[in-house]
Amino acid sequence: MTKPFGSLTDDEVQHAGRVELRRVVVTDDVESWDLLLFTAGAIEPIAVDAFSLDELNRINPPSSRDLADGVAKVVLGCHGLRRTEPWTMSRDATTWSARVAPVPVAASEEAPTGG
C-alpha cells in the first residue's frame, strides 16, 4: 500500500531500493512533481510525496529537474536515505529514477559510550 513519506516506518526505509521523480503537470510557470519510493525490484511504490515548483519563468533559473532533485534530496535525507547513482531519464523525459540506500550510521553513533 502506498502512503505518504511521513508515514514510513524505519523497517520500510531500510528496504528502500529505488526512487523516482515524475513530472506530472506542466504549465508556463508551475510544474507538479511526484516523488515515489520503491523497495528493490517492486513495481508499486511504498511511498509518494507530491510537490510543485513555481516561478519557473524567471531569467536563468536552474532547470526544473535540478530543483526537483533538490526537493528529493531533502525528503530522502529526512528519512536517512540518499541516492547512490545519477538519475536515469525515461525516453519521454517525464520520469527520472535512481537507486537509493540508507545512509550508514557513523560508528561513533552506534557504539555505546562507556561511563
C-alpha positions as CSV (number, residue, x, y, z in Angstrom):
1,M,0.0,0.0,0.0
2,T,1.4,3.4,-1.0
3,K,1.4,6.0,1.7
4,P,3.0,9.5,2.3
5,F,6.7,9.6,3.0
6,G,6.0,10.9,6.5
7,S,4.2,7.6,7.4
8,L,7.1,5.4,6.5
9,T,8.4,3.0,9.2
10,D,12.1,2.5,9.9
11,D,11.8,-1.0,8.5
12,E,10.3,0.2,5.2
13,V,13.0,2.8,4.9
14,Q,15.7,0.1,5.4
15,H,14.2,-1.9,2.4
16,A,14.0,1.1,0.0
17,G,15.8,0.4,-3.2
18,R,14.7,2.9,-5.9
19,V,13.4,6.4,-6.1
20,E,11.5,8.1,-9.0
21,L,10.8,11.7,-9.8
22,R,7.8,12.1,-12.1
23,R,6.8,15.4,-13.8
24,V,3.0,15.3,-13.6
25,V,1.7,18.7,-14.7
26,V,3.5,21.4,-16.6
27,T,2.2,24.9,-17.2
28,D,4.2,28.1,-18.2
29,D,5.1,28.9,-14.6
30,V,4.3,25.8,-12.5
31,E,5.3,22.2,-12.6
32,S,3.9,19.5,-10.3
33,W,6.1,16.5,-9.4
34,D,5.7,13.2,-7.6
35,L,8.5,11.6,-5.6
36,L,8.0,7.9,-5.4
37,L,9.9,5.4,-3.3
38,F,10.1,1.6,-4.1
39,T,11.5,-1.4,-2.4
40,A,14.2,-3.2,-4.5
41,G,12.5,-4.9,-7.5
42,A,9.0,-3.6,-6.7
43,I,6.5,-2.3,-9.3
44,E,4.3,-0.5,-6.8
45,P,5.7,2.4,-4.7
46,I,5.7,2.2,-0.9
47,A,5.6,6.0,-0.5
48,V,4.7,9.1,-2.5
49,D,5.2,12.8,-2.0
50,A,3.8,15.5,-4.3
51,F,5.2,18.9,-4.7
52,S,5.1,21.9,-7.0
53,L,7.7,24.2,-8.4
54,D,6.7,27.7,-9.3
55,E,8.2,30.9,-10.7
56,L,9.9,28.8,-13.4
57,N,9.7,31.7,-15.9
58,R,12.5,33.7,-14.1
59,I,15.6,34.7,-16.1
60,N,18.2,32.0,-16.0
61,P,16.6,29.7,-13.4
62,P,18.1,26.3,-12.6
63,S,16.4,23.5,-14.6
64,S,13.1,22.3,-13.0
65,R,14.7,18.8,-12.8
66,D,17.6,20.3,-10.8
67,L,15.1,22.0,-8.5
68,A,13.1,18.7,-8.1
69,D,16.3,16.9,-7.4
70,G,16.9,19.3,-4.5
71,V,13.5,18.6,-3.1
72,A,14.1,14.8,-3.4
73,K,17.5,15.1,-1.7
74,V,15.9,16.9,1.3
75,V,12.9,14.4,1.6
76,L,15.2,11.4,1.2
77,G,17.7,12.8,3.7
78,C,14.9,13.4,6.3
79,H,14.3,9.6,6.1
80,G,18.0,8.6,6.3
81,L,18.2,7.8,2.6
82,R,20.4,9.0,-0.3
83,R,20.7,8.4,-4.0
84,T,23.6,6.0,-4.8
85,E,23.7,6.7,-8.5
86,P,22.9,9.5,-11.0
87,W,19.4,10.0,-12.3
88,T,18.4,8.0,-15.3
89,M,15.8,9.7,-17.6
90,S,12.9,7.9,-19.3
91,R,12.6,8.2,-23.0
92,D,9.7,10.7,-22.8
93,A,11.7,12.9,-20.3
94,T,8.9,12.8,-17.7
95,T,10.4,10.4,-15.2
96,W,13.9,10.1,-13.6
97,S,14.9,7.1,-11.5
98,A,17.9,6.2,-9.3
99,R,18.8,3.6,-6.7
100,V,18.7,4.7,-3.1
101,A,20.2,3.3,0.1
102,P,20.1,4.1,3.8
103,V,22.8,6.4,5.0
104,P,25.2,4.4,7.1
105,V,25.2,5.4,10.8
106,A,28.6,6.7,11.9
107,A,30.5,4.2,14.1
108,S,30.6,6.8,16.9
109,E,26.8,6.9,16.9
110,E,26.5,3.1,17.1
111,A,28.9,2.4,19.9
112,P,27.6,3.0,23.4
113,T,29.6,5.4,25.4
114,G,31.2,4.0,28.5
115,G,30.9,5.7,31.8
